[in-house]
Amino acid sequence: MAIYGLRVVSFIFAALAFVPAGAHLFSMLNKLKLDGTSYLAAQRAYDGWSLFGSLVLGALLSSAALAVVLYRSGGAFGLVALAFIAIGATQFVFWSFTFPANRATRNWTMLPDNWEILRRQWEYSHAAAACLNALALLLLFLAALRRDAGV
């Protein structure tokens, strides 16, 4: 029963981590068309979204714990381990691409000369993270369907 609960918690955290990532992804095409002033105004919608980092931490920790519990279960372990790696990769993308763009623009409160390059970097990094979050969610779902899932 503990594995079942851990599986549910992991799935919920992964799903909740996908929500803000998906929102970024689905607004990207429209935001890439905006001029600088409009883009800065649109970016204010994300003020306070750093709190969603706790969901990513929850997804990382719960998927890691589930992978440890399922270590000897065969295919279910592999799928969960890949989900953990995908969630971890979102952090690599954030710290390598998103965060530097945030710093260069002071969290999108000013536009430096290269702001359009930074905007593309920021938007595409969020799109990549959304895809990685979706992959993690799919992998956790597939792991739950496995006969050797440990439940």
N, CA, C and O of each residue as an XYZ file, in Angstrom:
604
protein
N       0.817     -1.204      0.000
C       0.000      0.000      0.000
C       0.859      1.266      0.000
O       0.454      2.278     -0.573
N       2.040      1.230      0.633
C       2.917      2.403      0.667
C       3.393      2.759     -0.743
O       3.517      3.936     -1.081
N       3.656      1.745     -1.559
C       4.092      2.004     -2.933
C       2.976      2.693     -3.708
O       3.223      3.615     -4.486
N       1.763      2.243     -3.492
C       0.618      2.857     -4.162
C       0.524      4.342     -3.808
O       0.347      5.183     -4.689
N       0.641      4.659     -2.522
C       0.574      6.047     -2.075
C       1.699      6.883     -2.654
O       1.487      8.023     -3.067
N       2.890      6.319     -2.683
C       4.035      7.025     -3.243
C       3.853      7.247     -4.738
O       4.240      8.286     -5.274
N       3.268      6.272     -5.399
C       2.993      6.407     -6.832
C       1.981      7.534     -7.076
O       2.150      8.325     -8.004
N       0.949      7.609     -6.262
C      -0.072      8.655     -6.398
C       0.544     10.033     -6.136
O       0.305     10.977     -6.889
N       1.332     10.144     -5.072
C       1.969     11.421     -4.736
C       2.897     11.860     -5.865
O       2.902     13.032     -6.243
N       3.681     10.931     -6.404
C       4.599     11.253     -7.502
C       3.830     11.742     -8.726
O       4.220     12.717     -9.368
N       2.756     11.067     -9.033
C       1.952     11.444    -10.193
C       1.326     12.825     -9.991
O       1.315     13.644    -10.910
N       0.811     13.079     -8.800
C       0.189     14.375     -8.515
C       1.218     15.500     -8.617
O       0.951     16.529     -9.237
N       2.391     15.309     -8.014
C       3.420     16.346     -8.097
C       3.865     16.575     -9.548
O       4.056     17.717     -9.966
N       4.026     15.502    -10.301
C       4.428     15.651    -11.706
C       3.347     16.381    -12.501
O       3.653     17.223    -13.346
N       2.098     16.061    -12.232
C       0.991     16.727    -12.933
C       0.932     18.206    -12.565
O       0.755     19.057    -13.436
N       1.081     18.512    -11.282
C       1.043     19.908    -10.856
C       2.241     20.695    -11.368
O       2.118     21.888    -11.646
N       3.399     20.050    -11.500
C       4.574     20.723    -12.063
C       4.370     21.014    -13.547
O       4.936     21.970    -14.078
N       3.570     20.197    -14.210
C       3.300     20.415    -15.633
C       2.379     21.613    -15.862
O       2.436     22.234    -16.924
N       1.545     21.944    -14.903
C       0.556     23.014    -15.092
C       1.221     24.341    -15.480
O       0.891     24.884    -16.534
N       2.146     24.889    -14.671
C       2.746     26.160    -15.088
C       3.604     26.016    -16.348
O       3.647     26.922    -17.180
N       4.283     24.882    -16.483
C       5.098     24.652    -17.685
C       4.214     24.630    -18.929
O       4.564     25.206    -19.959
N       3.078     23.969    -18.827
C       2.135     23.919    -19.943
C       1.565     25.285    -20.263
O       1.366     25.622    -21.430
N       1.299     26.083    -19.221
C       0.791     27.435    -19.449
C       1.795     28.261    -20.249
O       1.417     28.995    -21.162
N       3.071     28.137    -19.901
C       4.110     28.841    -20.664
C       4.125     28.362    -22.114
O       4.173     29.166    -23.045
N       4.082     27.056    -22.288
C       4.142     26.476    -23.632
C       2.981     26.972    -24.502
O       3.179     27.367    -25.651
N       1.779     26.943    -23.941
C       0.604     27.275    -24.742
C       0.453     28.773    -25.012
O      -0.311     29.163    -25.895
N       1.168     29.614    -24.266
C       1.118     31.052    -24.533
C       2.302     31.531    -25.370
O       2.330     32.681    -25.807
N       3.274     30.658    -25.591
C       4.529     31.044    -26.229
C       4.341     31.679    -27.609
O       4.885     32.754    -27.863
N       3.602     31.055    -28.482
C       3.478     31.565    -29.849
C       2.903     32.980    -29.881
O       3.348     33.815    -30.669
N       1.925     33.247    -29.034
C       1.354     34.596    -28.983
C       2.337     35.596    -28.395
O       2.427     36.730    -28.865
N       3.073     35.182    -27.373
C       4.002     36.111    -26.725
C       5.202     36.434    -27.605
O       5.766     37.522    -27.491
N       5.603     35.523    -28.471
C       6.734     35.800    -29.359
C       6.417     36.892    -30.380
O       7.330     37.459    -30.981
N       5.143     37.188    -30.582
C       4.724     38.228    -31.538
C       4.682     39.629    -30.915
O       4.546     40.619    -31.634
N       4.795     39.717    -29.605
C       4.621     41.000    -28.925
C       5.836     41.908    -29.080
O       6.971     41.441    -29.185
N       5.576     43.210    -29.092
C       6.682     44.172    -29.050
C       7.226     44.217    -27.621
O       6.660     43.603    -26.717
N       8.306     44.934    -27.426
C       8.979     44.946    -26.131
C       8.115     45.401    -24.973
O       8.092     44.758    -23.923
N       7.411     46.491    -25.149
C       6.563     47.028    -24.080
C       5.449     46.048    -23.719
O       5.179     45.816    -22.541
N       4.817     45.486    -24.715
C       3.737     44.520    -24.472
C       4.278     43.248    -23.835
O       3.628     42.650    -22.978
N       5.477     42.836    -24.258
C       6.064     41.627    -23.687
C       6.371     41.825    -22.206
O       6.096     40.943    -21.391
N       6.937     42.976    -21.855
C       7.194     43.251    -20.440
C       5.894     43.225    -19.635
O       5.863     42.697    -18.523
N       4.843     43.784    -20.181
C       3.550     43.784    -19.493
C       3.032     42.354    -19.327
O       2.516     41.999    -18.267
N       3.170     41.535    -20.375
C       2.705     40.144    -20.305
C       3.502     39.351    -19.275
O       2.954     38.473    -18.608
N       4.771     39.649    -19.143
C       5.624     38.914    -18.198
C       5.204     39.158    -16.749
O       5.519     38.341    -15.885
N       4.518     40.234    -16.462
C       4.059     40.505    -15.092
C       3.071     39.434    -14.636
O       2.877     39.249    -13.434
N       2.454     38.738    -15.560
C       1.520     37.666    -15.192
C       2.238     36.552    -14.434
O       1.596     35.771    -13.731
N       3.567     36.468    -14.570
C       4.325     35.394    -13.933
C       4.926     35.800    -12.596
O       5.635     35.002    -11.983
N       4.670     36.995    -12.131
C       5.165     37.399    -10.812
C       4.635     36.423     -9.752
O       3.437     36.144     -9.699
N       5.511     35.928     -8.940
C       5.124     35.002     -7.878
C       5.131     33.538     -8.286
O       4.924     32.662     -7.446
N       5.366     33.257     -9.566
C       5.340     31.875    -10.023
C       6.536     31.065     -9.529
O       6.570     29.846     -9.697
N       7.512     31.731     -8.922
C       8.652     30.988     -8.384
C       8.197     30.015     -7.291
O       8.901     29.056     -6.977
N       7.040     30.262     -6.728
C       6.494     29.345     -5.717
C       6.228     27.962     -6.296
O       6.185     26.975     -5.561
N       6.047     27.886     -7.618
C       5.834     26.589     -8.250
C       7.079     25.708     -8.165
O       7.010     24.504     -8.414
N       8.204     26.304     -7.816
C       9.423     25.518     -7.618
C       9.256     24.442     -6.567
O       9.910     23.402     -6.636
N       8.388     24.676     -5.591
C       8.150     23.660     -4.561
C       7.481     22.419     -5.167
O       7.685     21.304     -4.685
N       6.692     22.613     -6.214
C       6.083     21.459     -6.884
C       7.136     20.642     -7.620
O       7.083     19.412     -7.631
N       8.090     21.327     -8.232
C       9.178     20.624     -8.915
C      10.001     19.843     -7.895
O      10.373     18.695     -8.136
N      10.279     20.465     -6.765
C      11.016     19.767     -5.705
C      10.237     18.548     -5.231
O      10.817     17.481     -5.027
N       8.935     18.696     -5.055
C       8.095     17.561     -4.663
C       8.116     16.454     -5.703
O       8.168     15.273     -5.361
N       8.076     16.841     -6.980
C       8.121     15.854     -8.066
C       9.464     15.133     -8.082
O       9.522     13.916     -8.262
N      10.540     15.887     -7.894
C      11.875     15.270     -7.861
C      12.009     14.295     -6.698
O      12.438     13.156     -6.881
N      11.643     14.744     -5.510
C      11.809     13.902     -4.318
C      10.907     12.673     -4.344
O      11.341     11.571     -4.009
N       9.661     12.864     -4.740
C       8.737     11.723     -4.735
C       9.084     10.713     -5.826
O       8.968      9.507     -5.608
N       9.510     11.191     -7.000
C       9.897     10.244     -8.052
C      11.195      9.537     -7.697
O      11.368      8.365     -8.030
N      12.109     10.228     -7.028
C      13.344      9.576     -6.570
C      13.021      8.504     -5.535
O      13.559      7.398     -5.594
N      12.148      8.827     -4.593
C      11.761      7.845     -3.574
C      11.073      6.644     -4.206
O      11.333      5.505     -3.817
N      10.208      6.886     -5.166
C       9.520      5.791     -5.847
C      10.517      4.926     -6.614
O      10.404      3.700     -6.614
N      11.475      5.547     -7.255
C      12.499      4.782     -7.976
C      13.297      3.905     -7.012
O      13.605      2.758     -7.332
N      13.628      4.427     -5.851
C      14.376      3.646     -4.859
C      13.549      2.451     -4.398
O      14.065      1.339     -4.288
N      12.271      2.680     -4.129
C      11.390      1.600     -3.670
C      11.215      0.532     -4.748
O      11.116     -0.655     -4.438
N      11.176      0.950     -6.001
C      10.946      0.021     -7.106
C      12.242     -0.513     -7.728
O      12.205     -1.137     -8.788
N      13.375     -0.275     -7.085
C      14.679     -0.569     -7.667
C      14.782     -1.957     -8.286
O      15.369     -2.094     -9.359
N      14.251     -2.959     -7.670
C      14.380     -4.335     -8.171
C      13.125     -4.850     -8.877
O      12.936     -6.059     -9.007
N      12.274     -3.938     -9.329
C      11.010     -4.385     -9.917
C      11.043     -4.494    -11.433
O      10.011     -4.781    -12.041
N      12.164     -4.279    -12.050
C      12.240     -4.407    -13.512
C      11.823     -3.141    -14.223
O      12.313     -2.053    -13.918
N      10.912     -3.287    -15.179
C      10.517     -2.193    -16.056
C       9.926     -0.997    -15.360
O      10.160      0.135    -15.782
N       9.159     -1.212    -14.293
C       8.560     -0.081    -13.590
C       9.646      0.828    -13.032
O       9.514      2.051    -13.082
N      10.712      0.248    -12.503
C      11.819      1.051    -11.994
C      12.419      1.905    -13.111
O      12.647      3.101    -12.924
N      12.672      1.303    -14.254
C      13.283      2.030    -15.357
C      12.449      3.215    -15.798
O      12.987      4.289    -16.069
N      11.152      3.032    -15.872
C      10.257      4.118    -16.276
C      10.248      5.247    -15.242
O      10.276      6.426    -15.595
N      10.210      4.870    -13.965
C      10.212      5.878    -12.901
C      11.562      6.595    -12.863
O      11.614      7.810    -12.672
N      12.643      5.853    -13.043
C      13.973      6.475    -13.063
C      14.074      7.464    -14.224
O      14.640      8.546    -14.070
N      13.535      7.104    -15.369
C      13.528      8.030    -16.511
C      12.663      9.260    -16.229
O      12.997     10.367    -16.651
N      11.560      9.067    -15.519
C      10.715     10.203    -15.133
C      11.493     11.146    -14.220
O      11.436     12.365    -14.383
N      12.215     10.580    -13.265
C      13.044     11.388    -12.369
C      14.089     12.172    -13.168
O      14.308     13.356    -12.912
N      14.722     11.521    -14.120
C      15.730     12.184    -14.958
C      15.092     13.315    -15.767
O      15.680     14.388    -15.902
N      13.894     13.079    -16.305
C      13.202     14.117    -17.078
C      12.887     15.328    -16.196
O      13.052     16.472    -16.620
N      12.436     15.069    -14.976
C      12.136     16.176    -14.058
C      13.429     16.899    -13.693
O      13.463     18.128    -13.640
N      14.479     16.144    -13.445
C      15.774     16.757    -13.170
C      16.271     17.585    -14.346
O      16.883     18.636    -14.157
N      16.008     17.115    -15.548
C      16.432     17.850    -16.748
C      15.724     19.193    -16.859
O      16.271     20.138    -17.427
N      14.508     19.284    -16.320
C      13.834     20.588    -16.336
C      14.631     21.598    -15.519
O      14.672     22.783    -15.852
N      15.255     21.128    -14.462
C      16.069     22.023    -13.643
C      17.343     22.440    -14.363
O      17.783     23.584    -14.246
N      17.930     21.518    -15.104
C      19.089     21.862    -15.913
C      18.719     22.955    -16.919
O      19.453     23.927    -17.092
N      17.585     22.783    -17.571
C      17.121     23.768    -18.558
C      16.874     25.117    -17.874
O      17.267     26.162    -18.392
N      16.228     25.084    -16.720
C      15.926     26.330    -16.020
C      17.201     27.085    -15.663
O      17.345     28.261    -15.997
N      18.121     26.411    -14.988
C      19.326     27.086    -14.503
C      20.285     27.446    -15.635
O      21.087     28.369    -15.487
N      20.220     26.742    -16.755
C      21.120     27.016    -17.875
C      20.586     28.075    -18.835
O      21.367     28.800    -19.452
N      19.270     28.170    -18.967
C      18.696     29.049    -19.986
C      17.687     30.056    -19.434
O      17.782     31.246    -19.733
N      16.734     29.603    -18.643
C      15.681     30.490    -18.146
C      16.229     31.500    -17.140
O      16.025     32.705    -17.282
N      16.923     30.996    -16.124
C      17.428     31.866    -15.070
C      18.382     32.947    -15.597
O      18.266     34.104    -15.191
N      19.322     32.601    -16.490
C      20.181     33.672    -17.027
C      19.388     34.761    -17.766
O      19.744     35.937    -17.696
N      18.336     34.381    -18.463
C      17.500     35.387    -19.137
C      16.775     36.241    -18.107
O      16.641     37.452    -18.285
N      16.309     35.618    -17.037
C      15.664     36.380    -15.961
C      16.636     37.390    -15.347
O      16.271     38.538    -15.094
N      17.861     36.958    -15.114
C      18.864     37.859    -14.525
C      19.201     39.013    -15.459
O      19.283     40.164    -15.030
N      19.393     38.703    -16.725
C      19.784     39.737    -17.693
C      18.711     40.799    -17.868
O      19.009     41.928    -18.261
N      17.469     40.445    -17.580
C      16.345     41.382    -17.745
C      15.772     41.843    -16.406
O      14.732     42.498    -16.351
N      16.465     41.489    -15.340
C      15.976     41.778    -13.978
C      14.539     41.299    -13.819
O      13.638     42.048    -13.441
N      14.368     40.011    -14.126
C      13.042     39.369    -14.084
C      12.030     40.090    -14.963
O      10.884     40.317    -14.574
N      12.477     40.433    -16.128
C      11.647     41.043    -17.160
C      11.012     42.346    -16.700
O       9.832     42.606    -16.937
N      11.836     43.166    -16.030
C      11.410     44.512    -15.674
C      12.104     45.559    -16.538
O      11.757     46.739    -16.490
N      13.095     45.122    -17.336
C      13.779     46.007    -18.275
C      14.257     45.188    -19.470
O      14.444     43.975    -19.378
N      14.449     45.873    -20.582
C      14.858     45.194    -21.805
C      16.260     45.646    -22.230
O      16.448     46.795    -22.630
N      17.237     44.745    -22.144
C      18.561     45.083    -22.666
C      18.539     45.063    -24.195
O      17.535     44.696    -24.804
N      19.639     45.456    -24.797
C      19.703     45.507    -26.264
C      19.396     44.168    -26.918
O      18.786     44.128    -27.987
N      19.806     43.082    -26.295
C      19.600     41.740    -26.876
C      18.333     41.071    -26.338
O      18.280     39.845    -26.238
N      17.325     41.854    -25.995
C      16.145     41.304    -25.346
C      15.410     40.274    -26.206
O      14.840     39.327    -25.663
N      15.408     40.430    -27.510
C      14.691     39.473    -28.365
C      15.355     38.098    -28.330
O      14.668     37.078    -28.363
N      16.672     38.066    -28.264
C      17.392     36.799    -28.116
C      17.070     36.188    -26.762
O      16.823     34.986    -26.663
N      17.072     37.008    -25.725
C      16.742     36.523    -24.375
C      15.297     36.033    -24.301
O      15.001     35.044    -23.631
N      14.406     36.734    -24.995
C      13.003     36.303    -25.010
C      12.887     34.916    -25.632
O      12.216     34.045    -25.078
N      13.534     34.700    -26.779
C      13.485     33.378    -27.410
C      14.089     32.322    -26.485
O      13.541     31.230    -26.332
N      15.212     32.658    -25.875
C      15.847     31.728    -24.932
C      14.896     31.378    -23.799
O      14.766     30.210    -23.433
N      14.236     32.377    -23.246
C      13.312     32.177    -22.131
C      12.108     31.343    -22.561
O      11.736     30.381    -21.890
N      11.509     31.720    -23.677
C      10.304     31.027    -24.146
C      10.610     29.573    -24.543
O       9.881     28.657    -24.161
N      11.685     29.366    -25.306
C      12.010     28.008    -25.740
C      12.481     27.137    -24.586
O      12.265     25.925    -24.603
N      13.120     27.729    -23.587
C      13.512     26.932    -22.425
C      12.276     26.471    -21.660
O      12.235     25.351    -21.150
N      11.279     27.330    -21.585
C      10.023     26.910    -20.937
C       9.309     25.841    -21.766
O       8.710     24.923    -21.206
N       9.368     25.952    -23.069
C       8.757     24.926    -23.925
C       9.466     23.588    -23.730
O       8.817     22.545    -23.640
N      10.785     23.619    -23.666
C      11.549     22.377    -23.434
C      11.193     21.781    -22.084
O      11.014     20.569    -21.967
N      11.089     22.623    -21.061
C      10.730     22.125    -19.735
C       9.330     21.525    -19.729
O       9.090     20.509    -19.076
N       8.404     22.149    -20.457
C       7.043     21.600    -20.534
C       7.056     20.224    -21.176
O       6.363     19.318    -20.713
N       7.830     20.058    -22.231
C       7.927     18.748    -22.884
C       8.535     17.705    -21.944
O       8.084     16.560    -21.905
N       9.550     18.103    -21.196
C      10.167     17.189    -20.237
C       9.198     16.834    -19.105
O       9.157     15.687    -18.658
N       8.421     17.814    -18.645
C       7.405     17.532    -17.619
C       6.334     16.593    -18.148
O       5.897     15.684    -17.443
N       5.913     16.807    -19.377
C       4.910     15.928    -19.983
C       5.463     14.516    -20.131
O       4.753     13.541    -19.888
N       6.719     14.403    -20.526
C       7.359     13.094    -20.636
C       7.403     12.403    -19.280
O       7.096     11.215    -19.184
N       7.777     13.125    -18.237
C       7.821     12.548    -16.891
C       6.447     12.039    -16.471
O       6.322     10.947    -15.916
N       5.429     12.828    -16.736
C       4.067     12.434    -16.392
C       3.658     11.165    -17.140
O       3.078     10.251    -16.554
N       3.961     11.116    -18.423
C       3.665      9.924    -19.224
C       4.419      8.705    -18.698
O       3.839      7.624    -18.594
N       5.677      8.857    -18.372
C       6.475      7.734    -17.867
C       5.939      7.217    -16.534
O       5.897      6.008    -16.305
N       5.533      8.129    -15.659
C       4.952      7.692    -14.380
C       3.633      6.956    -14.607
O       3.332      5.979    -13.922
N       2.863      7.426    -15.564
C       1.608      6.754    -15.905
C       1.877      5.354    -16.447
O       1.229      4.392    -16.034
N       2.826      5.237    -17.364
C       3.166      3.930    -17.935
C       3.730      2.994    -16.868
O       3.465      1.792    -16.887
N       4.498      3.542    -15.954
C       5.043      2.721    -14.855
C       3.919      2.157    -13.996
O       4.013      1.030    -13.510
N       2.866      2.928    -13.809
C       1.728      2.460    -13.002
C       0.971      1.347    -13.696
O       0.329      0.530    -13.036
N       1.036      1.302    -15.018
C       0.334      0.267    -15.774
C       1.092     -1.057    -15.841
O       0.520     -2.081    -16.213
N       2.364     -1.039    -15.488
C       3.180     -2.235    -15.578
C       2.701     -3.315    -14.614
O       2.330     -3.002    -13.483
N       2.699     -4.566    -15.033
C       2.321     -5.654    -14.148
C       3.325     -5.818    -13.018
O       2.968     -6.236    -11.917
N       4.572     -5.488    -13.292
C       5.604     -5.633    -12.273
C       5.809     -4.335    -11.490
O       6.896     -4.075    -10.975
N       4.750     -3.526    -11.409
C       4.864     -2.203    -10.802
C       5.010     -2.254     -9.286
O       5.268     -1.218     -8.674
N       4.862     -3.368     -8.680
C       5.064     -3.471     -7.252
C       3.836     -3.188     -6.412
O       3.944     -3.055     -5.193
N       2.667     -3.094     -7.035
C       1.444     -2.849     -6.262
C       0.508     -4.022     -6.431
O      -0.585     -4.027     -5.865
